[in-house]
Amino acid sequence: MLDWLGKMLDLPEEFLACSGGKGGGVIQGTASEATLVALLGAKAKTMKRVREEHPDWDEATIVSKLIASPACTELEVVMLDWLGKMLDLPEEFLACSGGKGGGVIQGTASEATLVALLGAKAKTMKRVREEHPDWDEATIVSKLVGYSSIQSHSSVERAGLLGGVKLRSLKADEKNSLRGETLEAAIKEDLAAGLIPFYAVATLGTTNSCAFDCLEEIGPVGNKYDVWVHVDAAYAGSAFICPEYRYLMKGIETADSFNFNPHKWMLVNFDCSAMWLKDPRWVVDAFNVDPLYLKHDMQGSAPDYRHWQIPLGRRFRALKLWFVLRLYGIENLQAHIRRHCGFAKQFEALCRADNRFEIVGDVNMGLVCFRLKGSNELNDTLLKRINGRGKIHLVPSKINDVFFLRMAVCSRFTVSQDMEFSWREVAAAADEVLADKTMKNGHA
């Protein structure tokens, strides 16, 4: 690794980002003591050779140009290919495929959603201008409309506000999943009204309940109507490194962009939000600005990631991703995901064994949605009592006017005993709340 980094700094044109060649394989297996020693050496040597404080180099690495720091660009290209292969993404998303696609590390999934929306907007604006040369930009923008499930994250709505376009929240089915027929009906309705559908978000693992939109249906509908399909798998995407969960992203080949957060569930420090694009040129067209001080001789030979994101400056995020993949290896990361999913099932079983409680929806991944049988007010009181005891902390949600509590398994230090402890806290708080209710009813 040290030799690879050293040669890359001296001869960047021979490496993947510039050459268009194929990257290396994904790290298999688990880490060893020798790996840890190599990592420490790599960190010292790499950071010494790529940081902007070099006395003979007056261009800052954070400018995000290939010429400013080839190591930053090269490692990011390779890491996104490694990660894409771990997820078994279609080759069209990978730089090593030799096609148009590639990956980039954004700061958050919110940024990725906005970047995809702006890319979709740029693509549609170009098409509509060619079809209607007499329409001005304001007229076209006023007709654009995008779609997402009512269960999608609030950042989708925010992307619409920042992008200056209309977004519609569509009704989900009984499993809180957006279906293809619902999307198609909305598109047909808007086309009939003279609007221009251009963007749709499919959420794989919603924040409220970890529900999964039906990408297998949504994707073909988007393709049929030339609507950009963006997949937001911010939390659940990490689980797709495990083959048994990949059925949940069936239809991914129909998507135009895909995003998940390694910093949420894959043991990578914040911020690290991985995004892949089948055709990045639409995003580049939307963001491309080239003042003289940002130009360089190698433009076009490799990704200029400043054109793939909102800010110009960026961190060397790929290095920490490389560290995690090397330190843990795929097998340990898979074990981490499976362990958390197992803990969620354990908590679900404890909850079902107490007939005072009910499970809300399906238990997916590391999230359990549950509530006391009774009113929303009763469950709000329970939540306040649990959090007020100060031993565990839960966050609530509400779907179809049903208030419930969420047990999310998040920590890499979680063990089975923590699930038992958490359930005892929930049950004890329920005892108190129900006793108070009985006493109050008795006095009434």
FIDO-286962 format. One record per atom (N, C-alpha, C): y, x, z. Coordinates in steps of 0.001 Angstrom, whole numbers, plus 524288, in hexadecimal, padded with zeros to 5 digits. Example, Ala and Ser with C-alpha at 12.3 -4.5 7.8 and 13.67 -1.06 7.14 Angstrom:
7E9C68338681E787EE6C8300C81E787F31C8339081E787F7368323281BA87FBDC8356681BE48001E8326481EBE
% end
This chain:
7FB508034280000800008000080000804E28036580000804DD807A48030E8096C80B118035280A7480D967FE098063E80F6D7FB74806E6811C77F647808E680DBF7F25E806CC808F57F2BE80869804BE7EF3180E3B803AB7EFC281009803377F4A3815938022A7F590818FA806A97F3A78172680B7B7F4A281A3280FFB7F2F881AC68103F7ED198167780F687EA47816B880F827E48D81A0B80B0A7E279819A5806897E51181CA7802017E35282283803147E3AB8241D805E47E7B7829AA807177E85382B8680AEA7E42B8281380E827E2A382993812767DEC98290B8107F7D92D824F880D3C7D82B823EA80B637D2D482326805777D2CE8272A8027B7D406826857FCD07D471824D37FA377CF6C826097FC947CAEB824BD7FA067C5FB81EE17F9B77C50B81BC07FCC37C7FF8161E7FCB17C745813747F8597CA61816827F58B7CD818141C7F1C97D108814BE7EC367CF21811FF7E8AF7D1B6811687E3517CFE9816887E0A57CE9A81A5E7E10E7D20581F347DE1E7D135821D47DF987CC18821457E4887CA7E823C67E6487C5A8820077E63C7C10981B1D7E7597C209817747E81C7BDB9815087E3137BBBD814F57DF067BF158124D7DA347BD8980C687DAB87BDDF80A867DEE27C065804EF7DFA87C0E78029B7DC567C52F7FDAC7DD227C63F7FAFB7DA067CA327FB0F7DCDD7CF6B7FBEA7D9D47D3A37FC197DC087D8DE7F6B07DD0C7DB017F6837DF4D7DFA77F18F7E0797E2207EF1F7DBB57E4A57EA9C7DC827E7237E7C77D8367E9857E9F67D6AB7EECC7E81A7D23D7F0B77E9B97D0477F5CA7E69D7D3007FA0A7E9267D3DD7FE7E7E67F7D655802E47E2417D2B5805007DD6E7D493805207D91C7D18A807287D7C97D36D80CA57D4A37D05780F5F7D28F7D20E8145A7D6827D210818BD7D5A67D59081C957D8E07D5C0821447DB217DB2C821FA7DEED7DB8C825877E1927E084826677DE417E42C829B77DF797E93F8297A7DCC57ED2382C997E0C97F0B782F187DEFF7F414832987E28F7F7BC835297E5147FB5B831297E2107FD0982D427E43C8006C8292D7E8917FDA2826307E7CF7F88F825557EBD47F583822A37F0D97F578825C47F0607F4C882AEE7F5087F48F82E3E7F7FF7F9B382E127F52F7FE1182E2C7F7B88032D82DDB7FA89803BF828A67F7ED802188246C7FA568026881F3F7FF367FF0981EEB7FF0B7FA878216B8038C7F70682156808467F97D823EF807697FBF48285D80BC47FE6A82B1A80E28802BC827CB80AD5805C38253180CD5809DB821C780FB3807A481D1F80D948037181AEE81016800FA8166D815687FEDE817D7815D07FC8081C7081AD67FA4F81E0A81EF27FE9481E6A81D91802E6820FB8215D8071D821AC823218095681C7681F5E80A67818FA820B980CD7814008238E8090D81063821A08042F81033824068005F80CAE8299E7FF4680E2E82A8C7FE1B8132A82FCE7FCA5814CA833978012F81427831AA805FE814B68350C80A87813F5836C380AFB80E4A8335A8095B80AA68346480A4F8051E83702805C480254837308012F804CF839927FCD3801FD83E7C7FAC18048D83FD97FC8F80914844727FA6480BB4849757FC438092884D837F8F780991852637FA1F806DA855737FE9A80946853D18007980DE8856C3804A481073855AA80A0C80E238528F80A60809FD8517580F70807968569E8120B806158577B816F98078A85C9581975806B685E0E81A438010285A3081A367FD7785B6181B1E7F7F185B33816197F4B685B03811A97F74685A5480CB57F47085E5E808DE7F6728621F807847F31686681804667F502866117FE9D7F3C2861687FCDE7F216860C07F7467F11885D297F4F47F53585ED77F0A37F78C85BEC7EE567FBDC856FB7EB9C7F9F7852A97EC707FCDB84DC27E9CF7FBAB84E6E7E3E77FBBB851BC7E1F67FF3B852377DC527FFCF854D27D9B67FB28856CE7DCD67F750859057DA7B7F299854C27D7B37EF8084FDC7D9217F05F84B597D6747EE1584A727D7B47E86184C957DBF27E67C84B8D7DD7F7E11B847057E1597E1048440E7E13B7DCD283FC37E4F17DC3A841B77EA847DCB9846337EBAD7DA51848317F1017DA59849C07F2BC7DFD084B3D7EEFC7E33084CD97F0557E87E848357F1F57EBD0843B27EF7B7EB0783F0F7F0E37EE0283A2B7EEEE7EB3A837E97F2267E7CD833307F0877E4FD82EC17EEF67E89F82E657F1837ED2F82A207F04D7F0CA82A657EAAB7F2A982F147E8BC7F3AC82FAD7E3597F58782DB67DF787F17882F547E0487EC9B82DB77DCB67E86E827E67DD2F7E758826077E1FB7E6CF8208A7E2D87E57B81CEA7E07B7E98B81E027E1837EE7F81A857DF967F29181A9C7D9A37F2D481F147D74A7F1E881F5F7D1907F20981C387CF277ED9881C967D15D7E8F0819857CF627E486813B27CFAB7E5C7812017D4207E7C280C717D4E27E8E080A9E7D1627ED5780DC77D0F97F18480C367CDC17F5F980BBF7C7FE7F48680F417C6137F13B80EE57C0947EFA480A2B7BFA57EC2C808907C39B7E934803B07C3237E6387FEF77C3387E9DF7FF007C6BC7EDAA7FAC07C6DB7F1837FA3D7C18C7F4297FEA47BF9D7F60E7FEA27BAB57F8F47FD007B6287F5767FEDA7B6277F0A17FD4F7B20C7ECFA7F77B7B20E7EBF17F52C7B6B07EB9C7EF857B7107EAD77EC937B5297EFAB7EEB97B63A7F44B7EC467B44F7F9187EC0E7AE5B7F92E7F00E7ABDD7F6FF7F0487A6267F6C67ED4C7A3F67F2207EBA57A7677EE997E9217A5D87E9B37ECCF7A2967E6557F1C77A4407E6167F5837A1A67E2AD7F4167A2AA7DCF97F57279F207D9797F4917A0107D3E37F7537A5087D21D7F50D7A7C57CE5C7F7377ACC07CC907FCC17AC427CA7D7FE307A79B7C88F803737A6E97C660807B77A7EA7CA64806617A7BA7CF6B80A397A8AC7D38580ABD7AE787D4E1807437B1C27D2DF807047B7337D4918096E7BAE37D09680C3F7BECB7D28680EA07C2AC7CF1180A7D7C5E37CC44806117C6D57CEE9801FE7CA1E7CCA07FF2A7C7737C81D800477C2787C72F7FDC47BFB57C2DA7FFE27C1737BD958047D7C4017BDA8806EF7C5967B8CA80A1D7C14E7B64080A4E7BCB97B8BF80D567B85E7B6A5812CD7B8397B8EE815177B3887B91481A737B2EC7BAEF81AD27B28C7C0DC8169C7B0FB7C36D816D27AF997C8F0817897B42A7CC9A818917B2D27D183819217B6CA7D58581ACE7B46A7DAA881AAD7B79F7DEB481C0B7B5D07E3EA820CC7B8877E613823127B6257EA0E827AA7B8407ECAB8277A7B6797F259829907B99B7F5D3829D77B81B7FB5282F3F7B5EE7FC7A82F787B0EE7FDCB8344B7AE737FF7A834AF7AEBE8056C839237AD278077A839C67AD2D80D25836E27A8B880FC58372C7A40A80D84834BF79F6680FC3832DA79BCC80B6882FAF797F480CE682DF679403809248328B790AE807508366C7900680AA583B1D78D1B8091583DC778FBD8047A83E1C794F2804A884060797DF8004983D10797307FB60837EE7977A7FC0383473796FE7F77F83502791A57F4EA8357878D907F80E836257884C7F5ED83B2E787E57F2D283F6078A387F4E18446878A227F2278443A78D6C7ED30841D3792057ED7B84166795687E8E183E677929D7E48983A0C7901A7E5F1836FE78D3E7E20783A2F788C67DFB283D0E786047E2FD8404C781B27E10B84466783A37DD33846E7788017DE7684AF478A117DAFE8489F78C207D5E8843DF78E577D63B8413178FF07D17483FD978B447CE0D83DE7787197D08A83CAA7824E7CDAD8419277FF17CB44845CF780317CE2784ACD77E1E7CC3284C97781267C76284C46786617C7AA84DE5789A67C33C84A8A788897BE6D84573787F37BF3D841E0786E47BAE284320781AA7B84E843E077DAC7BB81844EE778747B96484A47778297B6D584E2377AC77B9208536577ACB7B6D38533D77D057B14D8504A7813A7B09884FEF783A57AB6A84D6277FEA7A7848493077D707A93184676779D27A5AA849E87752F7A42784C91772F57A7F884FBD76E4D7A6EA8548076FA87A398856BD774537A46B85B2B775F37A120859937763279B5F854C87782579A71852DE7788079510851EB77316792C18502076F777960984F1176A2A7942B85411766F47938F857F276808796E985CD676506796E88617B768CF79724862AB76B75792E6866E776F55792EA86C4076D037942E86CC9767E1793CF871D176565794F98728B7644979ACB86E6C764F279DF386EDC763FE7A395870FA768E07A644874AF7682C7A9D78769776CA57ACD58732C76D6A7B1AC8740E771C17B467870C0773267B8E0870F276F037BD258758C76CFF7BE4787614769187C26C872EC764317C134872D9762AB7BC4986FDE75E077BAB986A0C75EDE7BB928682C7637B7BA0886293764A27BA9E8610E764C57C05F86423767957C38C862E9768147C91F862C7762C07CBC28664875F4B7CA388668375A197CCA28619E756E07CB8C85EA4758607C788859F1755797C613854F2757D87C8578553C75CA07CA5B8508D75F3D7CC5584E9175C957D14B8496A75C377D1BE84712759E97D66B841E975CAC7D7948411975DE07DC9483C4B760647DE538396375CED7E2298349F75E9C7E3AA8313675B447E6CF82E4D75E707EAF382D4E75BDB7EF53829D275E027F34C827CE759817F695823F475A967F9C6821F07569F7FD58825D2755B5801C2825AA7510D803E9828E174FE680879827357534480D1A822777558980CBF8207A758EB810DE821DA75EAC8100A8248875FF280BDB825D27656F80AD2829CD7677780EBF82A3E76C8F80F0E82DC076F0A812D78337176DDF8118E836B476DCA8158F83C4376CA1814CD83EF0770928113C83CA677534810AE83EFC7792E80D4983EE97778A8078D83B68773F28061F83B4D77201800BD8403676EC77FFB58417576B568034D8464576844802D284B0576BDB802B684ADF76FD5805F284F3E773858063184FD9776798010B84B79777D57FE9784BB277A7C7F98284E7D777157F58284D74771FE7F5AE8502576E747F223855FD76E5D7F3138578A76E697F80B85D1B76E7C7F95A85FA87737E7F76885D10777F17F85885F4177CF27F6B285F3D77D7D7F0C185B5777B387EE3C85AFC77B827E88B85E447777B7E5BF8609B773E47E8AD8640076FF87E6548613476C067E2EB85C4E76ABA7E46585942767027E146856F5762C37E4C98555775E827E25B852E175A3B7E53F84D1E75B757E62284B3D75A617EAE4845AF75ACB7EC16843DB755A97EE7183F79753BE7EC9083D3D74EE67EE9B838A27500E7F22E8387574D607F6A88340374DBD7FA38830467494C7F8FC82B8074AA67F782827B1746BF7F5C7823D17456F7FA1F821F6740B37FA0B81E6173ECA7FE0A81920741997FDB881703742F280240811DA745628028B80DB77413480381808BF7429D802A38048873ED58037F8030273EA7809417FEAF73C1180A6F7FD1773B6080FE77FBA074081812857FA917449380F7F7F977749B9811B17FE4274D4981177802C874AEC8109A807CC74DBD81052807F47519880BCE805457503B8079D804EB7538D802F9807CC751007FE6E80AED754137FB9E80D707522D7F6DC80979752437F2718090674DF67EF9F8052D74D817EB75807CF74DB77E61E804B674F147E234806C274FA47DCF0808F174A9B7DAB2806607463A7DBC28082C741407D99A80D8373FBD7DBC780E8A741267E0B2813A47400D7E30A817DF743417E060816BA7483D7DF7081A7974B9A7DCBD81B76749A87D7338174E748527D46B817FC7469E7CEFE81B20741907CEA981A3D73E027D25081D357391B7D2508230573A2A7D31C8244673DD87D69D829C173F2F7D79A82C36741C37D2D28294B745367D04682B4A747D97CB9582C64743DE7C743828BC740517C6618298273C557C25382E41738EE7C38582EDC7378E7C867833527345A7CA0A83876737277C8F3838A173C367CA2483D7673F2E7C96183E8B740387C39C83A787412B7C09983B3B741DD7BAF583D7E73CE67B88683B83738787BA4383D7A7337D7B83E843317329F7B9B4844D5735097BE1C84A40734807BFE384DD1738A47BD8484BA973BD97BA0184ED173FD07B76484F6C744DD7BA6884C407458E7BE7B84C7574A5F7C18D848BD74E717BF4A84923753447C15A84603757A17BF53842C2759F47C3C483DCD758897C44B83A6575AEF7C836839B0760BE7C70483A1D764127CB0B839CC769AE7C9F5836C476CD07CDFE835A076AAC7D2978338576DD67D6DF8305B76A607DA8882BCE76C4D7DC36828A07697A7E0068263C76D607E3D58264F76C017E8CA8240F76F557ECDD81F0776CE07EEDB81AD276FDB7EEBB815E276E407F11881526771737F60F8149C76ECC7FA6E814097717F7FF7180E4E771D5800EB80C7F77683801EC8072A77755803CA80777778EF80982806EF7751C80CFB807687760A8128E80CCC7748B8148780DD576F72815128130376DAD816B98141D76F3C81C5B8191676FA581DA781AA877116822F38191A76CDF826DB819D0767F582573818B1763B18291A813037639082AD380F66763D78270D809E7762F08285A806177666182563807FE76A4E8229C804B576DB581F5F8019876A8681B6180431766BD81903801D7763B3814C880285766A380FA27FF2D7655C80BD27FF2E76821806D38003D764568025C80479765587FF7D8056F7624D7FAC28011D763657F6CE8002A75FAC7F35F7FBEB760347EF8B7FDD9763477EACD7FDBC7686C7EB4D7FF9A76BCE7E71A7FC7E76B027E21D7F780769CF7E2AD7F41F768FC7DE217F61D764807DAB47F8E4760C37DD157FB2C75C677DA29800E475D667D8CE803C875FAF7DC76809657608D7DBBC80A6B764777D75980759768B47D7438082C76CD07D366807F376AE77CDC8803BA7683A7CC3580374766467C6D4807DF762797C5758098F75F547C94580DF275BC67C83D812DE75EED7C71C813D1762F37CA4F818567664A7C9618181F768E77C4138138D76AF27C2AA812E776D7B7BD91813D5769AA7B9198120D764E57B9BB81292760DF7B5A88184975FB27B46C81B8D75FB37B8798210E75E407B7C0824BB762F87B7F782294767A37B773825AF76C737B78C828E576CD87BC898267376B927C0E7828DD76BEC7C612826A7770B07C8DC82A0B7740B7CACA8286D778C27CDA3825AA7771B7D2A6820EA779107D38C81DF0777D57D84681E0377C8C7DBEA8207577BD37E06F820A377FED7E46981D0377E757E8E2819C27821C7EA938161F7812E7EEE081821783DD7F3C78191E780B97F7CC81AD6782AA7FCE28162E7828980095813EE787288018E80F84787A08052A8110978B41809A4815C278A9580B9B8181878E4580F4F8146778FB5813C08122E78BD68165A80E9878CDC81AB3808F678D6D818DA80701789848162B801697894A814FE7FFAC78D3E810EC8035278F6980DEA801D57930C809CC7FEBE797B880BB17FFB6799698107C7FCCB79DE08129C7F6F479CC0812C37F585797D6813967EFFD7966C813FF7ED1F7970180ED87EFF97975E80A877ED6F797B88056F7EB0C79D1A804717EBD37A0C18080B7E8E27A5A6807A87E3277A4B58090C7E20D7A03D80B767DCAD79EB380CB37DAAC79B1B8085C7D68879C89805AE7D4A87996A801397D3AF793B2802897D1FF79291807557D0A178D29808AD7D5507897A808EA7DA1178B99808E17DEB47883B8090B7E16E787C8803BF7DF8378A897FFE17E24578A9A7FAD87E1E3785747F7DE7DE43782207F9547DDFF77CFE7F6BF7E30C779F47F79D7E5E777B437FBBC7EAC2778867FCF27EF30779FD7F93C7EE8077E397F6427F28077F817F2617F06077EDC7ECCD7EC8C77B757EC497EA6F77A577E71F7EEBE778397E3A27EF3877A687DEF97F371778F67DB6B7F7D477CED7DB547F72F7814E7DE1B7FB557853B7DE6E7FCAA787717D90F7F8FC787457D56A7FA027895B7D02B7FE2A786327CD427FF567817C7CF1E8034C77E347CC95808C777F257CEC580930782317D2EE80E41783127D57A81168787347D2938168A786EE7D32881A1478ADA7D0F481B8378EFD7D4F681B6C78D8C7D9F381CA1791457DE1E8199178FCE7E2FD8186F793BC7E6318154A792FF7EAE981790796667EF32817AF794457F3F3819FF797277F84D81701796277FD5E8164579A518006D81483799A7805D1816C879E0E8091F8169479D5480E43819017A108811E3814F27A447814CB814097A9298133E810B27AC8C81669812BD7AD3481BF9817DC7AC6881CB6819FD7ACF282206818BE7A83F8257A8166A7A42C8234B8150879FA78268480F947A022828E080BCA7A1D7825C28065C7A17B8279D8030D7A622825EC805877AA19823A5802757AE7B821C0804007B3948246A8065D7B3168290A807547B78B82C8280B6A7BB6282A8180E917B9C9826B9812D27BD12824C9817D37BB8B8279E81ADC7BF768293581FBE7BE5082BED8239A7BB7C82860826D37B83682ABA82B087B58B827E782F027B9A082612831227B945821408304B7B52981D8182D107B731818E98296D7B3D7817258261E7B541812B2823E87B041810578266E7AE5580C40824D67A983809A7823587AACC8040881E507AA7D802DE81C507AC207FDC481CE17A7C07F9C581F197A91F7F54581FF17A54A7F11981E077A7817EBF081B4F7A4447E8F1819837A5D57E3C181BC27A21D7DFAD81D0C7A4507DB2981F3A7A1487D6D781C1D7A2647D1E481ABA79E5E7CF0B8180479F2D7CA1381BA57A1887C6008208F79FED7C624824637A1D77C257829937A2CF7C52882A437A7787C75E82EED7A89A7CA81834097A8937C76E833D17A8957C23A838A87A9227BF3783C747A4B17C04883A707A00A7C1BB83E0379BB17C2C18411279C937C7C583E8679EF27CB98841467A05C7D06B8451A7A4C37CF59843607A8A57CC58846CB7AD037CAF084B957AB017C80184ACB7A7647C45E84F307A52C7C172852FD7A25D7C511850DC79FDB7C9198543479CED7CCB0857787A0857D01F855687A52F7D168857F37A8A27D53885A487AD927D2E3859667AE8C7CDDE85AB77B3A07CB8D8609A7B4917CB49862517B8797CE25867A97BA7A7CDAA867367C0677CD5F86A147C2D57C9D6869867C8747C90086EC47CB347C89F8719E7CB8A7CCF2876577CEC17CCCF874DA7D4747CBF28787D7D7847CA34877627DCEA7C8BE874C17DFF57CD1E876767DF187D1FC874587E2387D64886EAD7E0D77D79986C907DC977D5458671A7DB3E7D625863A17DC7E7D176865EA7DE807CD44862D47DFCA7C8A08600A7E5047C95B85BAD7E5A97C69F858D57EAA17C6C2855977EB1E7C1CD853AE7EFE27C0D6851137F1117BBE284BB17EE957BB53849607ECDF7BFBB844077EAD77BF80843DC7E4E37BF9B8482C7E25A7BE79848517DCA77BE6F844797DA797BA72841867D6967BC1D83DB67D4217B8AB8385C7D6967B8E5837E27DB407BB41832D47DDE37BB7C82FAE7DC497C0448322C7D9B97C3FE82FA07D82A7C8D9832BB7D3B27CB3E830717D0EA7CEFE833607CCA97D17A838397CEB47D44483C9D7CC557D34C841467CD347D673841827C8A17DA3783F657C9667DED983E9F7C5087E265843B17C27B7E43A8481F7C5167E35B84D167C2917E4AE84DF97BDC27E15084B4F7BD747DCC684BC57B8E67D95C847BE7B4AC7DAA4844777B59F7DE88840577B1E57DFE8841917AF0C7E5018463C7AF9F7E6FF847687ADAD7EC3684D287AC387ECA884EAD7A9E87F110854177A84C7F1EF857A07AD017F2FC856707B0557F6E1859D97B4D87F7DF858D37B9447F40A85C6B7BD027F3C885B847C1C17F0B88587F7C5BE7F3EF85A147C67D7F8D38576C7CA397FC33852547C8077FE4A84EB57CB897FF90849B37C9B9801A2847177CE05804CC843A97CC6C8084A840CC7D01980B9683BF47D225808C0839CF7D65380AEF834EB7D87E808EE830717D58B80B9882FD37D08F80A3D82C0B7CD3580CEE8266A7CE7A80B7D825967D0C3806EC8203D7D1B08051A81D537D58580898820287D8FE80B2F81D967DCFD80E5881AAC7DA90812EE81D1B7D6C38159381A6A7D46581A0B815BF7D11C81847816147CEE481395811997CC138117780D237CFD88106A80E687D46480E2E80A6F7D86C80D3B807E37DA188125F80B167DACA81671809017DC6581B85805107D86A81D948065F7D36A81D40802DD7CF6081F487FDC17CF4581C397FE127CF98817137F9537CF7E813EB7F5E47D4368150C7F85B7D8BC815EB7F55B7DD75817167F3367DD6181CAE7F65C7DB87820567F4B97DB95825D07F0457D7BE826E17F0987D3208249A7ECC97CF0C825C27E8717CEC1821B57E9BE7CF3F81CBE7E5DF7CE4F818AE7E4F07C879818017E2C57C6FB813957E20C7C16F812667DE7C7BEC48165C7DA4B7C14F817DB7D67D7BEC381B497D8DF7BD5F8208E7DBFF7C0D8822C47DE7C7BFAA827C97E29B7BB69827417E5737BB62822F17E94C7B73E822197E6937B1F9821697E2407B1EF81E9C7DF417AD1881E0A7DD357AB418235A7DB5C7AEEA826817D95C7AD8382BB07DDAB7AB2F82F127E2657AD4982E957E6E87AB468317C7E7F57A592830057E7F37A46082AFB7E8E379F038292A7E48D79B6382B157DFBD79D0382A6A7DB51799B482BF67DB37798C7831D67DCB279CB3834CA7DCCE79C2483A797E0C0797ED83C197E55E79819839BC7E95B7943083AFF7E79C78EB0839747E52E78E3B834EC7E33F78916833477DF0C7871B8370D7DBE578AAB839047D7EC7893C83CDD7DA5178774841FC7DE8878A07843A37E1327886E848737E380782F4847E77E585781C0843497E7A477C82842617E3537786A842DE7DEC37798F840C07DA5B775F0841347D8AB77559846EB7D8FE7799D849DD7D7AE7796784F6C7DB6E775BF852507E07C77647851397E45B772F1853CB7E39D76D42852167E25A76C6C84D247E15A7671C84B3B7DCDE7649D84E3B7D8A87679B84F197D42176585851E77D5937640D8577F7D8B77674C85A117DA6E7661A85F667DDAE7611C85F7D7E0E77608385B957E43D75BE385B407E0FC756F585A4C7DD4975749856C07DA0A752B8855817D6987512085A207D552754D785D7D7D200753A8861FC7D4DE75082866277D9F675035865D37DD2874D38869897DEFA7483F866C87DCD7743C3868627DDF073EEE865807E37B73CE3866377E6B173FB3869267EC3973E3C869877EF4C7401F864CA7ECFA743C8861E57EFBD7464D85D8E7ED69744C6858507F06E745C0854337EE96744F984EDE7F0AA7495B84B687ED9B74ABC847747EF2F74EAA843A07F22F74BEF83F467F67774E4583DA17F9A674C178396A7F85E74EFF8345D7F60F74C448309D7F4BA74EB382BA37F0287527282C177EF6C7559F8280B7EB4475985827FB7ED2775E8C82A877E9927615082CFF7EAD57666E82F357E9FB76A8482AF97EE3676CD3829327EDFA770CD8251E7EFF9775FE827307ED4F77A2D825BE7EEEC77F72827347EF6177FF082D2A7F3B57822482F017F4577831C8349A7F7D477F318374D7F83B77A6A835337FBBD7767B837617F8BE77192838ED7F9C076FBA83DB97F77B76AD883F9D7FBF076720840F07FBFD7629083E737FFE975E8A83F8C7FD4875A53842E37FF7D75925847697FCF77558684B0B801127528084E217FF6274E79850D0802F574B55853F87FFED74823857F1802997468A85C1280074742AD85F9F8005973D6885CE17FC4573A5F85DBB7FC2F7351885BA28006F731F485E688040D72FFD85B5F8086A72D3685DBE80D4C72DC585A7B811B072CED85CE1816AB72CC285A18818CB7322F858E581C8E732638555481F52737468543782229739398590E8245E735A385C148273F7371E860CA823A5739CA864B981EDD737D58652B81B1273A32868B7819E373FC98671381942740AF8620281806745EB8601481CB374996860648215B7478285FC28260A74AB2860818266D74C728662D8252B748EE869BE8252374A4986F538210674E6C8707381C6F74DD986E0781844751B886EB981A047571686CDC81C6E757468684581E4675C478662B8221B75EE0869EA825D575BE286BD6829B675E1186F6E8272A75FF5874748232B75D2D8763D8206E75ECC87B0181D61763DA87A1281ABB764348759B817C3768F58745881B5E76DAC8741081F7D76D3687101823147719F8705D8260C772C0875618271576EBA87870829D676F7B87D5F8269F7726788165821757720E8810A81E13774EC884AE81E6377ACB883BB81FEB77C5487EFD820EF781D187DD781C307853F87D018179A782F387C58812D97861287B9581178786AF875CE8123C7828C872CF81188782B586D248163577FF086AAE816CF780A18659181B1F77E01862DF8191277B8885DDF81A2A7768685D3781893773AA8588F81D5D77192855B381CBC770C985099820DF76EA484D4C81EEC7697784B0E822357656884AFC820807605384908821A875F928434181FCD75B4A8412B8215D7598B83BFC820A6753A983BBF8224B7515E8376C821CF74BBA836BF820C674A95830FD81CB87478082FF881B68745CE82AAE81AB173FE982AC181D3D73D388273581CE67377E826ED81E137350382C37821F97372D82ECC823D773542833DD81FD0735CC8383A81C107394F837898184873A7E83BA88198B73FE683DD381AFF7401F842CD81C71744F984570817807478F84789816EA74CAB8468C8124874F66848728139975502849EA80FEF7578584C8A8108F75CE984E4B80D5E7607884AC580F057656184A6980C7476923846FA80AC676DEB84A1C805BB76F0C849FF803BC773E484C3D802D3777B0847C18061177BB38476C805A477F8984334803A4784AE845687FF537868A8434C7FD2778B96844EB7FFF478FD0841CA802E679322844728064B796D5841AE8055C79C8F843168041779DA6847EF804057A312849C27FF007A5E98484E7FF897AAD8846EC7FADA7ADFE845D17F7DD7AF3984ACD7FA3F7AE3F84F597F7B07AF508545B7F4C77AA8D8567D7F50D7A625853D17F2917A15C855B47ECA57A1FF8560C7EA6F7A01885A627E4C27A00D85B177E31C79A8985C997DE0D799A685CD27DC017947285DE67DE05792468630D7DE8C795A8866F37E063793E486C157E5EB791B286BD77E90379389868187EE537917A867897EE3B78BC9865D27EA7878A5F862977E9FB784EA860FC7E88178181865A97E4FE78377868E37E3747808886D8C7E81177FFF8714B7EAFA78441871FD7EF8D78418875697F3997803F873547F4947807A86E3E7F86F77CF786BE27F6D07774986C957F1BB7763686BCF7F003770D286C6E7F08776F028721D7EF5B77269875D37EFF7770EC87B537F5A576F8F87C897F9477728087A387FED47715A87AF98004376C10878A37FE4A76B01873F47FF5B765F98716E7FD1876186874B37F842762258766E7F5AF75E09879767F86775D2A87EB17FA097616C8813A7FCBB760F088644801F675E2B8859F804BF75F8388177809BC75CE68806F808DC7571F87F43804A8755EF87C77803647507687B4E8022074D7E8804E7FF4D74FFC883E67FE2F74D85888F68034174BF688BAE8070174F8188BBC80BF974E8088E5D80EF974A1188BB580F4074A53886868123E746658839880FD0740FE8843D80AA9740A9883DF8081373B9A88456808557398C889E68082A73D1088DBD808BE73B6D8933680E327393C8942A8121B73BDB892028177F739EF89285818127349288FFD8158F733E488B82815E172EE7888BB8135272A9088BE980EBF72BC388E3280C02727E58916480F3E7265C896218119772A4B89895814D27294289D2E81988725E389BC581BFF7272B897578209872438895A181F1671E978946681A9271DD9891CE818D2718918908A8176D7157F8957281557718518995E813FC715BE89E49818BF713B48A12281CF3716D08A110821D0715208A39382453710AD8A0968237A710C289B5F825C370C9489839823157076689983
% end
